[in-house]
């Protein structure tokens, strides 16, 4: 008799486990920085799955069959937007056949739609390279924009799980208060570079440069997505020699040979900066991502 009771109890527990898991919001996100913000606000009430790896080129993520299964079960899909995921999210969405997370529905969130974009092209042409019609999509590298999207994420989590409104609100308040203090620290640390000239390889850090008042002389890519020619490299070297520059900023995923060449010819410091959580070992979350960017610039 005791054995039968034990079996019944075990069966109840086993059957009950999925209901506990299902009570949590299942959130799928395109990039790691989004996943970390969701975790910080959602805590134990959410299960977050990022699709990409932090060290990958965010423009070119290879869709995997596992992505389809993850999206099929999701309650919420959050993307960076600005057409950054245009090459890989739409086909996965179509195959997942989950109407909850389709654009326009309650379980879909495009963060870029809440941001004031920069670098919006006046015309769209292949001659201008891999341009984004809505503007530069790398908005999250302005820490002020993290405050905007964290509030948007809080509101969406509440919208989908009203019973945890107080929890989400409390965590958002704690995060935003901490984040504002960090912004003040980063501004103080980078103040000495205000007005200084910099060169980028790719236009990853335009929002960051604008926020911290760094002047961009140009990019080593002649146009976005097009490798630099010898002629363009020599032109950039001449510009740097004439106007001076504090840094050559390079990301973690493009080849560094052109930037190293310019570094040797001009003597301008080459700094490789992380762009996402997980893009370097030190960037374990959204806070340490910006801490590491600042640390590398000050090094």
C-alpha positions as CSV (number, residue, x, y, z in Angstrom):
1,X,0.0,0.0,0.0
2,X,2.8,2.4,0.9
3,X,4.5,1.5,-2.4
4,X,1.3,2.4,-4.3
5,X,1.0,5.8,-2.5
6,X,4.7,6.5,-3.2
7,X,4.1,5.8,-6.9
8,X,1.1,8.1,-7.0
9,X,3.0,10.9,-5.3
10,X,5.9,10.5,-7.8
11,X,3.5,10.6,-10.7
12,X,1.9,13.8,-9.4
13,X,5.3,15.4,-9.0
14,X,6.4,14.3,-12.5
15,X,3.1,15.5,-14.1
16,X,3.4,18.8,-12.1
17,X,6.9,19.7,-13.3
18,X,5.9,20.8,-16.8
19,X,3.2,23.1,-15.4
20,X,5.8,24.8,-13.2
21,X,8.0,25.3,-16.2
22,X,5.1,26.4,-18.4
23,X,4.2,29.1,-15.9
24,X,7.4,30.9,-16.8
25,X,7.5,33.1,-19.9
26,X,9.5,31.5,-22.6
27,X,11.5,34.3,-24.2
28,X,13.6,33.9,-27.4
29,X,16.0,36.8,-28.3
30,X,18.3,37.4,-31.2
31,X,21.4,38.6,-29.3
32,X,23.0,38.1,-26.0
33,X,22.7,41.7,-24.7
34,X,19.0,41.4,-25.0
35,X,19.0,38.1,-23.1
36,X,20.9,39.6,-20.3
37,X,18.5,42.6,-19.9
38,X,15.5,40.2,-19.9
39,X,17.2,38.1,-17.2
40,X,17.9,41.1,-15.1
41,X,14.3,42.2,-15.2
42,X,12.5,38.9,-15.5
43,X,14.6,36.9,-13.1
44,X,13.3,33.4,-12.2
45,X,9.9,34.2,-13.9
46,X,11.4,33.9,-17.4
47,X,13.3,31.3,-19.4
48,X,15.5,33.2,-21.9
49,X,17.1,31.7,-25.0
50,X,19.5,33.7,-27.1
51,X,19.9,32.5,-30.7
52,X,23.3,33.9,-31.6
53,X,26.7,33.8,-30.0
54,X,28.3,37.0,-28.8
55,X,31.5,36.7,-30.8
56,X,29.7,36.2,-34.1
57,X,29.1,38.9,-36.7
58,X,25.5,40.0,-35.9
59,X,24.7,40.7,-39.5
60,X,25.4,37.1,-40.6
61,X,24.0,34.5,-38.2
62,X,23.7,31.0,-39.6
63,X,20.1,29.7,-39.0
64,X,20.0,26.3,-37.3
65,X,17.2,23.7,-37.1
66,X,17.3,24.1,-33.3
67,X,16.3,27.8,-33.7
68,X,13.0,26.6,-35.2
69,X,12.1,24.4,-32.2
70,X,13.0,27.2,-29.8
71,X,10.8,29.7,-31.6
72,X,7.9,27.2,-31.9
73,X,7.7,27.1,-28.1
74,X,8.3,30.8,-27.4
75,X,5.8,33.1,-25.8
76,X,7.9,36.2,-26.8
77,X,10.4,36.9,-29.5
78,X,12.6,40.0,-29.0
79,X,14.8,41.3,-31.8
80,X,17.3,44.1,-32.1
81,X,15.5,45.3,-35.2
82,X,16.7,48.0,-37.7
83,X,16.9,45.1,-40.2
84,X,20.0,43.7,-38.5
85,X,18.3,40.3,-38.4
86,X,16.7,40.6,-41.8
87,X,18.8,37.8,-43.3
88,X,18.0,35.1,-40.8
89,X,15.1,35.7,-38.4
90,X,12.2,35.8,-41.0
91,X,12.8,32.3,-42.5
92,X,13.0,30.8,-39.0
93,X,9.8,32.5,-38.0
94,X,8.1,31.2,-41.1
95,X,9.2,27.6,-40.4
96,X,8.4,27.8,-36.7
97,X,4.7,28.6,-37.5
98,X,4.1,30.2,-34.1
99,X,1.5,33.0,-34.6
100,X,2.1,34.2,-31.0
101,X,5.5,35.7,-31.9
102,X,4.8,36.9,-35.5
103,X,5.4,40.6,-36.2
104,X,2.3,42.6,-35.2
105,X,1.2,40.1,-32.5
106,X,1.5,40.4,-28.8
107,X,4.5,38.1,-28.5
108,X,6.8,40.1,-30.9
109,X,9.0,43.0,-29.8
110,X,11.3,45.0,-32.1
111,X,13.5,47.2,-29.9
112,X,14.8,49.5,-32.7
113,X,11.2,50.8,-33.2
114,X,11.6,52.6,-29.9
115,X,15.0,54.2,-30.7
116,X,15.9,57.4,-32.6
117,X,18.1,56.0,-35.3
118,X,21.2,57.7,-36.7
119,X,23.0,57.3,-40.1
120,X,19.7,57.0,-41.9
121,X,20.6,56.8,-45.7
122,X,19.1,59.4,-48.0
123,X,19.0,56.8,-50.8
124,X,19.2,53.0,-50.9
125,X,21.7,51.6,-53.5
126,X,24.1,48.7,-53.7
127,X,26.7,51.2,-54.6
128,X,26.6,52.3,-50.9
129,X,27.3,48.8,-49.6
130,X,25.3,46.8,-47.1
131,X,23.4,49.8,-45.7
132,X,20.3,49.6,-43.4
133,X,17.3,51.5,-44.7
134,X,16.2,52.4,-41.2
135,X,19.6,53.6,-40.1
136,X,22.5,52.2,-38.1
137,X,21.1,49.2,-36.1
138,X,23.9,49.1,-33.5
139,X,22.0,51.4,-31.1
140,X,22.6,49.3,-27.9
141,X,26.2,50.6,-27.7
142,X,24.8,53.9,-26.5
143,X,24.2,53.2,-22.8
144,X,21.3,55.7,-22.7
145,X,19.5,53.5,-25.2
146,X,19.8,50.6,-22.8
147,X,17.6,52.5,-20.4
148,X,15.0,53.0,-23.1
149,X,14.8,49.3,-24.2
150,X,15.0,48.0,-20.6
151,X,11.8,49.9,-19.9
152,X,10.2,48.6,-23.1
153,X,11.1,45.0,-22.1
154,X,9.7,45.6,-18.6
155,X,6.4,46.7,-20.1
156,X,6.2,43.8,-22.5
157,X,6.9,41.3,-19.7
158,X,4.2,42.8,-17.6
159,X,1.8,42.8,-20.6
160,X,2.4,39.0,-21.0
161,X,2.5,38.2,-17.3
162,X,0.5,40.7,-15.3
163,X,0.7,38.6,-12.1
164,X,4.4,39.4,-11.8
165,X,4.0,43.1,-12.4
166,X,5.4,44.1,-9.0
167,X,8.4,41.8,-9.4
168,X,9.3,43.1,-12.9
169,X,8.8,46.7,-11.8
170,X,11.1,46.3,-8.8
171,X,13.9,44.6,-10.8
172,X,13.6,47.3,-13.5
173,X,13.9,50.0,-10.9
174,X,17.0,48.4,-9.4
175,X,18.5,47.9,-12.8
176,X,17.8,51.5,-14.0
177,X,19.1,53.1,-10.9
178,X,22.3,51.1,-11.1
179,X,22.7,51.8,-14.8
180,X,22.4,55.5,-14.4
181,X,25.2,55.5,-11.9
182,X,27.3,53.4,-14.3
183,X,26.7,55.9,-17.1
184,X,27.9,58.7,-14.9
185,X,31.1,56.7,-14.2
186,X,31.7,55.9,-17.9
187,X,31.2,59.6,-18.8
188,X,33.7,60.7,-16.2
189,X,36.2,58.1,-17.3
190,X,36.0,59.0,-21.0
191,X,35.7,62.8,-20.5
192,X,39.4,63.3,-21.5
193,X,38.6,61.9,-25.0
194,X,35.8,64.3,-25.6
195,X,36.2,66.0,-29.0
196,X,39.1,63.6,-30.0
197,X,39.2,62.0,-33.5
198,X,38.8,58.3,-34.0
199,X,38.6,55.9,-37.0
200,X,36.5,52.7,-37.1
201,X,36.8,49.6,-39.3
202,X,33.0,49.1,-39.4
203,X,30.3,51.5,-38.2
204,X,29.6,49.4,-35.0
205,X,30.2,52.1,-32.5
206,X,28.6,55.2,-34.1
207,X,26.1,55.5,-31.2
208,X,28.8,55.1,-28.6
209,X,31.0,57.7,-30.3
210,X,28.1,60.2,-30.4
211,X,27.1,59.6,-26.8
212,X,30.7,60.2,-25.5
213,X,31.4,63.1,-27.9
214,X,34.1,61.4,-30.0
215,X,34.6,62.6,-33.6
216,X,34.7,60.0,-36.3
217,X,37.1,60.7,-39.2
218,X,35.9,57.8,-41.2
219,X,35.9,54.0,-41.6
220,X,38.4,51.6,-43.1
221,X,35.6,50.0,-44.9
222,X,34.9,52.3,-47.9
223,X,31.2,51.4,-47.5
224,X,29.5,49.1,-45.0
225,X,30.2,45.4,-45.7
226,X,32.9,46.0,-48.4
227,X,36.5,45.2,-47.6
228,X,38.9,48.1,-47.8
229,X,40.9,48.6,-51.0
230,X,44.5,49.7,-51.0
231,X,43.5,53.1,-52.4
232,X,41.0,53.7,-49.6
233,X,43.5,52.6,-46.9
234,X,46.1,55.0,-48.2
235,X,43.5,57.8,-48.2
236,X,42.5,57.1,-44.6
237,X,46.2,57.1,-43.6
238,X,46.6,60.5,-45.2
239,X,43.5,61.8,-43.3
240,X,44.8,60.5,-40.0
241,X,48.2,62.0,-40.6
242,X,46.7,65.4,-41.4
243,X,44.0,65.6,-38.7
244,X,45.3,63.2,-36.0
245,X,43.4,60.4,-34.3
246,X,43.2,59.0,-30.8
247,X,42.2,55.4,-31.7
248,X,41.6,53.0,-34.5
249,X,38.5,51.0,-33.3
250,X,38.1,47.5,-34.5
251,X,35.5,44.8,-33.7
252,X,36.1,41.2,-32.7
253,X,34.9,39.5,-35.9
254,X,36.3,41.3,-38.9
255,X,39.8,40.6,-40.1
256,X,42.3,42.9,-38.4
257,X,45.0,43.1,-41.1
258,X,43.9,46.5,-42.5
259,X,43.6,48.1,-39.1
260,X,47.0,46.7,-38.1
261,X,48.5,48.1,-41.3
262,X,47.1,51.6,-40.6
263,X,48.3,51.3,-36.9
264,X,51.9,50.6,-38.1
265,X,51.8,53.4,-40.7
266,X,50.4,56.1,-38.4
267,X,51.3,55.0,-34.9
268,X,47.6,55.5,-33.8
269,X,46.5,53.1,-31.1
270,X,44.5,50.1,-32.3
271,X,41.8,49.0,-29.9
272,X,39.7,45.9,-30.4
273,X,36.3,46.5,-28.7
274,X,33.6,44.0,-27.8
275,X,30.1,44.6,-29.3
276,X,28.0,42.2,-27.4
277,X,27.8,40.1,-24.2
278,X,30.0,37.1,-24.7
279,X,32.0,38.7,-27.6
280,X,35.1,38.6,-25.3
281,X,35.7,36.6,-22.1
282,X,35.4,39.8,-19.9
283,X,32.0,40.8,-21.2
284,X,29.9,38.4,-19.1
285,X,26.8,40.7,-18.9
286,X,25.6,44.0,-20.2
287,X,27.4,45.9,-17.4
288,X,30.8,44.3,-17.9
289,X,30.4,44.8,-21.7
290,X,30.5,48.6,-21.2
291,X,33.1,48.3,-18.4
292,X,35.3,46.4,-20.8
293,X,34.8,48.9,-23.7
294,X,35.9,51.7,-21.4
295,X,38.7,49.7,-19.9
296,X,40.2,49.0,-23.3
297,X,40.0,52.6,-24.4
298,X,41.7,53.7,-21.3
299,X,44.4,51.0,-21.3
